[in-house]
């Protein structure tokens, strides 16, 4: 696996509506892998491989490019930036974060904190309160005039934390869902010499605005009119202290996550059975998963146009929607292998 590519994908900023840097990186890394590449009006990248002998309609694989982040909604007289979230945050994970502010005049490093008193002068009641996301601001360490000359409403903010390649896991911000972009690229690379086995056109959509409602995937799905849809996304791995085993969803090291049901979609049972059979036949470690809440782009494909037969595949991820998202390397490899086999088999 090209882990350096995964690192570059994760560290490239791109929130819902501002995925252009990620799209450019994907275009560079996939040059020559597809028969055609287009950018749709929503900014999604639609990459197509034509089957030499078709026996069915297209497969649409969706991997969203956006990460959760913020838009600047106000610059105050002191030069502090006030934010509006683009995606779902747990405010408990936002304290004392290093951030990157993306502006037309360049990227600016800063820190994020909530308004309020520090520990030395705050009461116990004040320290126990969890602020809302609207109470967090960014300090750029610059004079107010300098800030105002550089930052405007609509600039965007992402977390600024390094990627870590550890012995058994990768850890980073934005593994949700750069992991899926990586998974798609690696799977397409893996089948490059097996394209003659494809019985359907394969369209990989690197989609926009998933974190705010599967918006890019819906537009892409309506344009493609796929017969089969595969949503690629992280899944929960709550196999950590403080979570009952019955609520873990997936467990690190048990293989690719094959989604049965989540908050947005119930996978087609026939397709679920086929995918699991492929995994067993090819001895690819996998685990079935049910996620009570949350969703992914497969749901948009399922409900687009005349509808499509859909499933979701991914990898269990610890600490989702934080800067410490973690995926086991064995699960990452299994997810790539399973997707590759599905593309040449379904």
C-alpha positions as CSV (number, residue, x, y, z in Angstrom):
1,X,0.0,0.0,0.0
2,X,1.2,3.5,-0.9
3,X,0.9,4.9,2.7
4,X,2.6,8.1,1.6
5,X,-0.4,8.8,-0.7
6,X,-2.8,8.3,2.2
7,X,-0.8,10.8,4.2
8,X,-0.9,13.4,1.4
9,X,-4.7,12.9,1.0
10,X,-5.3,13.3,4.7
11,X,-3.1,16.4,5.1
12,X,-4.6,18.2,2.1
13,X,-7.3,20.6,3.3
14,X,-10.9,20.3,1.9
15,X,-14.2,20.9,3.6
16,X,-17.7,20.5,2.1
17,X,-17.9,22.9,-0.8
18,X,-14.1,23.5,-0.9
19,X,-12.7,20.1,-2.1
20,X,-10.7,21.5,-5.0
21,X,-7.2,20.8,-3.5
22,X,-8.2,17.2,-2.8
23,X,-9.7,16.8,-6.3
24,X,-6.4,18.1,-7.9
25,X,-4.4,15.6,-5.9
26,X,-6.7,12.7,-6.9
27,X,-6.5,13.8,-10.5
28,X,-2.7,13.8,-10.4
29,X,-2.5,10.4,-8.7
30,X,-5.0,8.7,-11.1
31,X,-3.7,10.0,-14.3
32,X,-3.8,7.2,-16.9
33,X,-5.9,4.9,-14.8
34,X,-9.3,5.8,-16.3
35,X,-10.7,6.0,-19.8
36,X,-12.4,9.3,-19.1
37,X,-12.4,11.9,-16.3
38,X,-14.9,14.7,-15.8
39,X,-15.7,17.2,-13.1
40,X,-19.5,17.7,-12.6
41,X,-21.3,20.9,-11.6
42,X,-21.1,20.0,-7.9
43,X,-17.3,19.6,-8.1
44,X,-17.3,15.8,-7.9
45,X,-14.7,13.9,-10.0
46,X,-16.3,11.2,-12.2
47,X,-13.7,8.7,-13.4
48,X,-14.8,5.9,-15.8
49,X,-13.3,2.6,-17.0
50,X,-15.2,1.1,-20.0
51,X,-15.8,-2.7,-19.9
52,X,-14.7,-4.4,-23.1
53,X,-17.7,-6.8,-23.0
54,X,-20.7,-5.5,-21.0
55,X,-23.2,-7.9,-19.4
56,X,-24.8,-5.4,-17.1
57,X,-25.2,-1.7,-16.2
58,X,-22.5,0.4,-14.6
59,X,-21.1,0.1,-11.1
60,X,-20.8,3.4,-9.3
61,X,-18.3,3.6,-6.5
62,X,-18.5,6.7,-4.3
63,X,-15.8,8.0,-2.1
64,X,-16.3,11.5,-0.6
65,X,-13.4,14.0,-0.6
66,X,-14.6,16.4,2.0
67,X,-13.6,16.5,5.7
68,X,-15.4,18.2,8.5
69,X,-14.3,21.7,9.1
70,X,-15.5,25.3,9.5
71,X,-16.3,28.4,7.5
72,X,-15.2,31.8,8.9
73,X,-18.5,33.7,9.7
74,X,-17.1,36.8,11.4
75,X,-13.8,38.6,12.0
76,X,-14.1,40.7,15.2
77,X,-12.4,43.9,16.1
78,X,-9.6,42.1,18.0
79,X,-8.9,39.9,15.0
80,X,-10.4,36.7,16.4
81,X,-12.2,34.5,13.8
82,X,-15.7,33.1,14.7
83,X,-16.8,30.0,12.9
84,X,-19.7,28.1,11.4
85,X,-19.3,24.3,11.3
86,X,-19.5,22.3,8.0
87,X,-20.1,18.8,9.3
88,X,-20.7,17.3,12.7
89,X,-18.4,18.0,15.6
90,X,-18.4,16.9,19.2
91,X,-17.2,20.1,21.0
92,X,-15.4,18.1,23.6
93,X,-12.8,17.3,20.9
94,X,-12.2,21.0,19.9
95,X,-10.3,22.3,22.9
96,X,-6.8,23.7,22.3
97,X,-6.5,22.6,18.7
98,X,-4.0,23.8,16.1
99,X,-5.8,24.8,12.9
100,X,-5.1,26.0,9.4
101,X,-7.1,28.8,7.9
102,X,-7.3,28.7,4.1
103,X,-7.5,32.1,2.5
104,X,-7.2,33.6,-0.9
105,X,-3.9,35.2,0.2
106,X,-2.4,31.9,1.6
107,X,-2.7,29.4,4.4
108,X,-2.5,30.7,8.0
109,X,-1.7,28.7,11.1
110,X,-3.6,29.4,14.3
111,X,-5.1,27.9,17.4
112,X,-8.7,27.2,18.4
113,X,-10.2,27.6,21.8
114,X,-13.6,28.4,23.4
115,X,-14.4,31.7,24.9
116,X,-14.2,31.8,28.7
117,X,-11.8,31.9,31.7
118,X,-8.7,29.7,32.0
119,X,-8.4,27.2,34.9
120,X,-6.6,29.6,37.2
121,X,-9.5,32.0,37.5
122,X,-12.6,29.8,36.7
123,X,-15.0,28.2,39.0
124,X,-15.7,24.5,39.1
125,X,-19.1,25.0,37.5
126,X,-17.5,27.0,34.7
127,X,-14.9,24.3,34.1
128,X,-17.5,21.5,33.9
129,X,-19.5,23.2,31.2
130,X,-19.0,22.0,27.6
131,X,-19.3,24.9,25.2
132,X,-21.1,24.7,22.0
133,X,-19.3,24.9,18.7
134,X,-20.5,28.5,18.2
135,X,-18.4,29.5,21.2
136,X,-15.0,28.5,19.7
137,X,-12.8,31.1,18.0
138,X,-9.5,31.1,16.2
139,X,-6.5,33.1,17.2
140,X,-4.0,33.7,14.4
141,X,-1.3,35.4,16.6
142,X,-1.5,38.5,14.4
143,X,-2.5,42.1,14.8
144,X,-6.2,42.7,14.1
145,X,-5.4,44.9,11.1
146,X,-3.2,42.1,9.6
147,X,-5.9,39.5,10.2
148,X,-8.6,41.7,8.5
149,X,-6.3,42.3,5.5
150,X,-5.9,38.6,5.0
151,X,-9.1,36.8,6.2
152,X,-12.7,37.3,4.9
153,X,-16.0,35.7,5.6
154,X,-16.2,32.4,3.7
155,X,-12.6,31.4,4.2
156,X,-12.3,27.9,5.7
157,X,-10.7,26.2,8.6
158,X,-9.4,22.6,9.1
159,X,-7.6,20.9,11.9
160,X,-3.8,21.0,11.6
161,X,-2.4,17.8,13.0
162,X,0.2,15.4,11.5
163,X,-0.4,12.0,10.0
164,X,1.1,9.1,12.0
165,X,2.2,5.8,10.5
166,X,2.4,3.4,13.4
167,X,3.2,-0.3,13.5
168,X,-0.3,-1.6,13.2
169,X,-2.4,1.5,12.4
170,X,-2.5,4.8,10.6
171,X,-3.8,7.8,12.6
172,X,-4.8,11.1,11.2
173,X,-7.5,13.8,10.9
174,X,-9.6,13.4,7.8
175,X,-9.3,9.6,7.4
176,X,-13.0,10.2,7.1
177,X,-13.0,10.0,4.2
178,X,-9.6,10.3,2.5
179,X,-9.3,6.6,3.5
180,X,-12.0,5.9,0.9
181,X,-10.4,8.0,-1.8
182,X,-7.2,6.0,-1.1
183,X,-9.1,2.7,-1.1
184,X,-10.6,3.5,-4.5
185,X,-7.3,4.5,-6.0
186,X,-5.4,1.5,-4.7
187,X,-8.2,-0.9,-5.9
188,X,-8.2,0.6,-9.4
189,X,-4.4,0.3,-9.5
190,X,-4.7,-3.3,-8.3
191,X,-7.0,-4.3,-11.2
192,X,-5.1,-2.4,-13.9
193,X,-4.0,-5.6,-15.5
194,X,-7.4,-7.3,-15.1
195,X,-9.5,-4.8,-17.0
196,X,-10.4,-7.4,-19.5
197,X,-12.4,-9.2,-16.8
198,X,-14.7,-6.3,-16.2
199,X,-18.3,-7.1,-17.2
200,X,-19.6,-3.6,-16.4
201,X,-18.4,-0.1,-16.8
202,X,-16.9,1.1,-13.5
203,X,-17.4,4.8,-12.5
204,X,-15.5,6.0,-9.4
205,X,-17.0,9.2,-8.1
206,X,-14.8,11.2,-5.8
207,X,-17.7,13.2,-4.4
208,X,-18.3,16.5,-2.7
209,X,-20.3,17.6,0.3
210,X,-21.1,14.2,1.9
211,X,-20.6,15.6,5.4
212,X,-23.5,18.0,4.9
213,X,-26.0,15.6,3.4
214,X,-24.6,13.3,0.6
215,X,-25.1,16.2,-1.8
216,X,-22.4,15.5,-4.4
217,X,-23.2,11.8,-4.5
218,X,-26.8,12.4,-5.3
219,X,-25.9,14.6,-8.3
220,X,-23.3,12.1,-9.5
221,X,-25.6,9.1,-9.1
222,X,-28.4,10.8,-11.1
223,X,-25.9,11.5,-13.9
224,X,-24.4,7.9,-14.0
225,X,-27.6,5.9,-13.7
226,X,-25.8,2.9,-12.1
227,X,-27.2,-0.5,-11.7
228,X,-25.0,-1.3,-8.7
229,X,-23.7,1.2,-6.1
230,X,-20.9,0.8,-3.6
231,X,-20.4,3.5,-1.0
232,X,-16.9,3.6,0.5
233,X,-16.6,5.1,3.9
234,X,-15.1,4.7,7.4
235,X,-17.2,2.7,9.9
236,X,-17.2,2.9,13.7
237,X,-14.7,0.8,15.7
238,X,-15.8,1.3,19.3
239,X,-13.6,-1.5,20.5
240,X,-12.0,0.8,23.1
241,X,-12.4,1.2,26.9
242,X,-15.7,2.6,28.1
243,X,-17.9,1.1,25.3
244,X,-19.8,-2.1,25.8
245,X,-18.8,-5.0,23.5
246,X,-22.3,-5.1,22.1
247,X,-21.9,-1.5,20.8
248,X,-18.5,-1.8,19.2
249,X,-19.9,-2.0,15.6
250,X,-16.6,-3.3,14.3
251,X,-13.3,-4.4,15.8
252,X,-9.8,-3.5,14.7
253,X,-8.0,-6.4,13.0
254,X,-11.0,-8.4,11.9
255,X,-11.0,-7.2,8.3
256,X,-13.0,-5.0,6.0
257,X,-16.4,-3.7,7.2
258,X,-19.3,-4.8,5.1
259,X,-22.3,-2.7,5.9
260,X,-25.6,-4.4,6.5
261,X,-27.5,-1.3,7.7
262,X,-26.7,2.3,8.8
263,X,-28.8,5.4,9.5
264,X,-29.1,6.2,5.8
265,X,-29.3,2.8,4.0
266,X,-30.1,-0.9,4.3
267,X,-27.8,-2.8,1.9
268,X,-29.4,-5.0,-0.7
269,X,-29.4,-8.5,0.8
270,X,-28.5,-10.3,-2.4
271,X,-25.5,-8.0,-3.0
272,X,-24.5,-8.3,0.6
273,X,-24.5,-12.1,0.2
274,X,-22.5,-11.8,-3.0
275,X,-19.8,-9.5,-1.5
276,X,-19.4,-11.7,1.6
277,X,-19.1,-14.8,-0.7
278,X,-16.4,-13.0,-2.7
279,X,-14.5,-12.2,0.5
280,X,-14.7,-15.8,1.7
281,X,-13.7,-17.3,-1.6
282,X,-10.7,-15.0,-1.9
283,X,-9.9,-15.4,1.9
284,X,-10.2,-11.7,2.5
285,X,-10.9,-10.9,6.2
286,X,-14.2,-9.2,6.7
287,X,-16.9,-8.4,9.3
288,X,-20.5,-7.5,8.9
289,X,-21.5,-4.2,10.5
290,X,-24.6,-2.4,11.6
291,X,-24.3,1.3,12.5
292,X,-27.3,2.7,14.3
293,X,-26.7,6.3,13.2
294,X,-24.7,7.9,10.5
295,X,-24.7,7.5,6.7
296,X,-22.7,7.4,3.6
297,X,-22.9,8.1,-0.2
298,X,-24.3,4.6,-1.0
299,X,-27.6,5.9,0.2
300,X,-27.7,8.6,-2.4
301,X,-26.9,6.1,-5.1
302,X,-29.6,3.8,-3.9
303,X,-32.3,6.5,-4.1
304,X,-31.2,8.2,-7.3
305,X,-33.0,8.0,-10.7
306,X,-34.6,4.6,-11.0
307,X,-32.7,3.3,-8.0
308,X,-29.8,1.0,-7.7
309,X,-28.7,-2.2,-5.9
310,X,-26.3,-0.9,-3.2
311,X,-23.9,-1.8,-0.5
312,X,-21.3,0.0,1.6
313,X,-17.7,-1.2,2.3
314,X,-15.1,0.3,4.5
315,X,-12.9,-0.2,7.5
316,X,-13.6,0.2,11.2
317,X,-12.2,3.5,12.5
318,X,-11.6,4.5,16.1
319,X,-12.2,8.1,17.3
320,X,-14.2,9.2,14.2
321,X,-14.6,13.0,13.7
322,X,-11.4,13.8,15.7
323,X,-7.8,14.4,14.8
324,X,-6.9,10.9,16.0
325,X,-9.0,8.8,13.6
326,X,-7.4,5.4,13.5
327,X,-7.5,2.5,11.0
328,X,-5.8,-0.9,11.4
329,X,-3.5,-1.6,8.5
330,X,-4.8,-5.1,8.0
331,X,-8.3,-3.8,7.8
332,X,-7.2,-1.1,5.3
333,X,-5.6,-3.8,3.1
334,X,-8.6,-6.1,3.3
335,X,-11.0,-3.2,2.3
336,X,-8.8,-2.5,-0.8
337,X,-8.6,-6.2,-1.7
338,X,-12.3,-6.7,-1.3
339,X,-13.3,-3.7,-3.4
340,X,-10.9,-4.8,-6.2
341,X,-12.4,-8.3,-6.3
342,X,-15.9,-6.9,-6.3
343,X,-15.2,-4.7,-9.3
344,X,-14.0,-7.6,-11.5
345,X,-16.6,-10.1,-10.2
346,X,-20.0,-8.3,-9.8
